[in-house]
Amino acid sequence: MTEHNLPDLVVVYRAKGLIEGEIIKGFLEAQGIRASVSQEAAGKIYGLTVGDLGIAEILVRAEDKDKAVALLREVEAGEFANEILISGDAEQNALGPQSLPDEAELQHRKKVLILCTGNSARSQIAEAVVNNDCWDKWVAYSAGTNPALAVNPYAIRVLEEAGIFHQGEPKSVEVFRDKEFDLIITVCDNARETCPLWLGKGNRLHIGFEDPAAVEGTDEEKLEAFRKTLKLIRAAIPPVLNEYA
């Protein structure tokens, strides 16, 4: 057991806030190292202020620690300042950071809040997808009107299958009530659920997906429902965000 009681994960860097943490995570993953950003001190991490907002810890698998530390030392020395780092996943066509940007550049990233009821499956998947696929233009957050106790394990499994490491946790929409977003997306199924009502600022958009957690059957059938949802979310939401970018 390693730091934070997360098996096989160790801290390799302490970033100044979630946004910088996501940038560093993207850099490491562009180099083929799966990484995650610690969700410790969620109140600080989700404060939505760019800058010195608490500490976001970058974690990698224990076997990747030495390589990650060496790469991050090279970054700090300016070794990657003039390079464009391309992800090894050709299907995603995702670009890694050209360099670690300054605070002025971070201000240009837009914020999207993704809402559903339990904040345990669809909205968590969507949050992870946006932060993975659209990291250079958007920062995603998610919440629910009646948050569950934990993220659905099938959601975590399909994200990991896709190489998207996510450590979000269910949160109440009230956490973000006084915050400003560029876009609010509801992902609940209007035919079956009542979507959360957002009273704050920001453009509102509904992109509904059936709840994969409602699927009954074998373990594989449930897992396949979550795979389908991930595929649909990945196909639908990033193109919409590109229009708003």
Residue pairs with C-beta under 8 A, 6 or more apart in sequence:
1 7
2 8
2 9
2 10
2 62
3 9
3 10
3 11
3 59
4 11
4 38
4 40
4 57
4 59
6 59
8 61
8 62
9 36
9 59
9 60
9 61
9 62
10 59
10 60
10 61
10 62
10 65
11 38
11 57
11 58
11 59
12 58
12 59
12 60
12 65
12 68
12 69
12 72
13 24
13 57
13 58
13 68
13 72
14 55
14 56
14 57
14 58
15 21
15 23
15 24
15 37
15 55
15 56
15 57
15 58
16 51
16 52
16 53
16 55
16 56
17 44
17 45
17 49
17 50
17 51
17 52
17 53
17 54
17 55
17 56
18 37
18 45
18 46
18 53
18 56
18 139
19 50
19 106
19 109
19 139
20 56
20 100
20 106
21 37
21 38
21 56
21 57
21 58
22 37
22 131
22 135
22 139
23 97
23 100
23 101
23 106
23 135
24 35
24 58
24 72
24 100
25 35
25 36
25 37
25 58
26 96
26 97
26 135
27 71
27 75
27 80
27 85
27 96
27 97
27 100
28 34
28 35
28 58
28 60
28 68
28 71
28 72
29 35
29 87
29 96
29 163
30 85
30 86
30 87
30 88
30 94
30 95
30 96
30 97
31 67
31 71
31 85
31 96
32 88
33 60
33 64
33 67
33 68
33 71
34 60
34 61
34 64
34 163
34 165
35 58
35 59
35 60
35 68
35 165
36 58
36 59
36 60
36 165
36 166
36 167
37 45
37 56
37 57
37 58
37 59
37 167
38 56
38 57
38 58
38 59
38 167
39 45
39 167
39 168
39 169
40 57
41 54
41 55
42 169
42 171
43 175
44 53
44 54
45 53
45 54
45 56
46 141
46 171
46 175
46 176
47 53
47 54
48 111
48 141
48 176
48 179
48 180
50 103
50 106
50 107
51 103
58 68
60 68
74 80
75 99
75 100
80 98
80 99
81 99
82 98
82 99
83 98
83 99
84 95
84 96
84 98
85 95
85 96
85 97
85 98
86 94
86 95
86 96
87 93
87 94
87 95
87 96
89 163
92 132
92 133
94 132
94 133
94 135
95 136
97 136
108 137
109 136
109 137
109 138
109 139
110 137
110 138
110 139
110 182
110 183
110 244
110 245
111 138
111 139
111 140
111 141
111 180
111 181
111 182
111 183
112 130
112 138
112 139
112 140
112 141
112 181
112 182
112 183
112 184
112 185
112 241
113 140
113 141
113 142
113 143
113 176
113 179
113 181
113 183
113 184
113 185
113 198
113 202
114 123
114 126
114 127
114 130
114 140
114 141
114 142
114 143
114 184
114 185
114 186
114 187
115 123
115 142
115 143
115 144
115 145
115 173
115 184
115 185
115 186
115 187
115 188
115 195
115 196
115 198
116 122
116 123
116 142
116 144
116 186
116 187
116 188
116 193
116 195
116 196
117 144
117 145
117 146
117 188
117 193
117 194
117 196
118 144
118 146
118 147
118 148
118 170
118 213
119 142
119 143
119 144
119 147
119 148
119 170
119 171
120 144
120 147
120 148
120 150
120 151
120 152
120 155
120 170
120 213
121 151
121 152
121 154
121 155
121 211
121 212
121 213
121 226
121 229
122 187
122 188
122 209
122 211
122 212
122 229
122 233
123 142
123 143
123 144
123 187
124 142
124 151
124 152
124 155
124 166
124 168
124 170
125 155
125 158
125 159
125 226
125 229
125 230
125 233
126 140
126 142
126 185
126 187
126 233
126 237
127 140
127 141
127 142
127 166
127 168
128 140
128 159
128 164
128 166
128 168
129 140
129 164
129 230
129 233
129 234
129 237
129 238
130 138
130 140
130 237
130 238
130 241
131 138
131 139
131 140
131 166
132 164
133 234
133 238
134 140
134 238
134 241
134 242
134 245
137 241
137 242
137 245
138 241
138 245
141 176
141 181
142 168
142 171
143 171
143 172
143 173
143 175
143 176
143 196
144 170
144 171
144 172
144 173
144 196
145 172
145 173
145 196
147 170
147 171
147 172
148 170
149 170
150 169
150 170
151 166
151 168
151 169
151 170
152 213
152 226
154 212
154 213
154 222
154 223
154 225
154 226
155 212
155 226
156 166
157 223
157 226
158 223
158 226
158 227
158 229
158 230
159 165
159 166
159 230
161 227
162 230
162 234
173 196
173 198
176 200
177 199
177 200
178 200
179 200
180 200
180 201
180 202
181 200
181 201
181 202
182 202
182 203
182 244
183 202
183 203
183 204
183 205
183 241
183 244
184 198
184 200
184 202
184 203
184 204
184 205
185 205
185 206
185 207
185 237
185 240
186 195
186 196
186 198
186 204
186 205
186 206
186 207
186 208
187 206
187 207
187 208
187 209
187 233
188 194
188 195
188 196
188 208
188 211
189 208
189 209
189 210
189 211
190 206
190 208
191 208
192 210
192 211
192 214
193 211
195 206
198 204
203 244
205 240
207 236
207 237
207 240
209 229
209 232
209 233
209 236
210 229
212 222
212 225
212 226
212 228
212 229
215 221
215 222
215 225
216 222
